[in-house]
Amino acid sequence: MLGTIVNALSIVAGSLIGLFLKGGIPVSMGETISKGLGLCIIYIGMSGTMSTQNLLLVIFSLVIGAIIGELIDIDKRFAELGDFVEKKLSKNGESKIAEGFVNASLLFCVGSMAIVGSLQSGLEGNHETLFTKSVLDGITSIIFTSTMGIGVILSAVSVFIYQGAVTLLASSIKVLLTDAIVAEMTAVGSLLILGIGLNMVGATKIKVANILPAVLIPFIYGMIMKIGIGM
């Protein structure tokens, strides 16, 4: 859990710095930097998709994941949770707590580094990927907080729960996860982070949260195939 703890603390630290700098960063500059980060996120997402060896599985994962996500309406649940927090913490009702919480949680939790880093942490005790992610998330949280407000700091809780759960799960089912399963989960997650990047630059308005279940489909597929071969 060390990598996850460091990651969560880096977001808290970055958010506090961003809150301190909020008044000193012009809105136009913050928006430009945010869009620049969006381009970087698009690049990271595109790079991560190259890990797939089974494009059809990735496609079916996105379709099935989107159906499940829409039925549950995860995006709405995220928004409702953000609104609940906003009502509790906002006095004037004009803050962007919900926006900051939702966008930062999605960005920090979805993608190849979050998945692979957590898996490495749980399977091998190797925290290097999560330490690298911590640096990136810390810098990003500074910019996010300066433009979206204090809601970004709450995403540290999402990161701790999500990555911590993946790490603990990975450590308990080591024998079930293969390199092929991890590669496909990474490819699907990278496509989702690509969607986040496109949203950040204003190119689309994809409900990325409603496609989150897609990340689990390669794992389920792998388990079904393993059981089928075993029989």
N, C-alpha and C positions, 0 to 999 in steps of 0.2 A: 504493500500500500504506500510505500515511501514516495514513489513517483507521482501517484495521484495526490498525495498530501502536498507535495511541493508545487504541483500544478495549480491546485486550488489556492494556495497561499500567494502564488505569483499573480493570479487574477485579482485577489484582494489588494495586494500591494499596487498593482498597476491601476486599479480603479481609484484608489486613494490619491495617487499621483495625478490621474486624469481629473479628479474632482478639484484638486488644488489648482490645476492649470486651466480649468474650465473658463474662467473669466479672461485668461490671457491669450486664448486661441480664437482668432476670428472665425465666425461661422462659415464663411466661404472657404477658408483654409481647411477647417475641420472636414467639410464635405468633400473637398478635393482629395484630402489624405484618405478619407474613408473609401472613396471610389478607387483610389490607387491601391489600397489594400484589397478591394474587391477584385481588381485585376490579378493581384498576386494569388488570391484564393482560387480564382478561375484556373490559373496555371497549375496550382497544387492539385486541384481536382482533376484536371486533364491528365496530369502526370500519373496520378494514382490509378486511373482507369486502365493503364497499360498492363497491370498485373494480371488481368483476367486471361484465362485459357479456355473459357467456356462462355462465349458471348450470348448464346441462347439462354443460359442460366441467369445471366445478368438481366437480360430483357424480361424474362418471366418473373424474376425476383422483383423488379420495379413494378410490373403490372399487378402482381399479387399483393405486394406491399402497399401499393396505392389503393387497391380495393379495401384492404383491411383498415388502412389509415383513414380512408374516407368514411367507412362505416363507424369507426370509433370517433372520428373527427378529432384527431390529436391536436391539430392546429388550434381548434377552438378551445380545447382543454388547456393548452399552453396560454392562450390569450386570457381565459377566465382566471387562471392562476395568477397571471401577471396583473390583471385588473384587481383581483382580490388583494394582492400585496400593495398595489398602488393606493387603493382605498384606505388601507391600514396605515400606510406611511406618508401619503401625500396630503398636505393640508389645504392646498389651493386647487387640487384637481387638474392642474395644468402640466404636471411633470410627465416625463417620458419613461417612467419606471417600467411599465409593461413592455414597451418597445425595446428598451435596453435589455431587460431580463430575457425576453423571448429570443431576440436576435443573437445575443451573446451566448445563451445556452445552446442554441442550435449550432452556432459556429464552433464553439469549443468542444461540443460533444460528438459532432458528426464528422466523419472523415477517416482517412487512412491512419493518421498518427494516433488518434484517440483509440481506434480499434487495435491496431498492431501494437502500439505502446502498452496498452492495458494487457493484451495477450502475452507480450514478452515479460511484462512484470509478473503476471500470474504463473506463467509456464516456466520461465527461466530465472526469475528474480533479477532480470536485466531492466534497469530503469532509464537507460540512456535516451531512448526515444521520447519518453515522457518528460525528461529533463529538457530536451530540445524544444518540445512542445510548450513547456512552461515559459521559456524565454519568449517564444512567439506570442503566446497568449497574454503574457504580461505586457508586451509592447502594444498589442492590439487593444487590450482593455484600457490602456491610457487614452488612446484615440477614441474608442467607443464611449468611454465615460465623459470625455470632454464634449462629445456631441449629443449623446443620448441620456446622460445623467447617471444617477447613483444606482439605477436598476441593474446595471452591468455587474456590480459587485455580487449581486444575488446569484449570478450564474455560477459562482464558485461552488455553491451548494449542489447545483445540477451536475457539475463536473465531478465533484467528490462522490456523489451517489452513483452516477452512470459509470464512470471509469472504475470506481471501487467495486461495483457489482460485477463488471466484466472481469476484473482482475481476480476476484474471489471465485467467480464461476469457472474461469480458465484453470485456476489452481486445483479445482475439485473434479474437473472432467478432462484432464490432460490426455488421457488415452483416446478420447473421442475426436479431438481436433487434429486435422492433418494440414499440411502446407497448402494443399489445393483448396480446402475450405477457407482457410485464412485469406488466401489470394482473392477468392471470389467475394468474400465479405468486404475486403479492402476495396475492390473495384466498385462494388455497389455503393459503399460509403463515400468513395471519391466522387461518384456521379452526383450524390446528394450535396456534397460540399461545392461542387461546380454550380449547382442550382443556387446555393446561397450566394456565391460570388456574383452570379448574374443578377440576382435580386439586389445586391448591394450597389451595383453600377446602374441600376434602374432599367435594365434590359427586359426583365420579366417580373412577374409577381407569382412565382411558384410557391404553393403551400408545401414547403419541404418537409415540415413536421408530419404531414399526412402520408409521406412516403417512407418514414423511418422504419416501419416493420420490414421493409425490403431487405435491410441489412441482415436479418435473421434467416431469410429464406434459404441462402446457400448452406447454412448450418443444418437446417431441417432436411434439405435435400441430401446432404452428405450422410446424415444419420439414416435416412430411409434407404439409401443405396448400400450403406454398410450392413444394415439389417438384412436387406435383400440378398446380398452376396453371402452373408453368414448362413442364410437358410439354404 
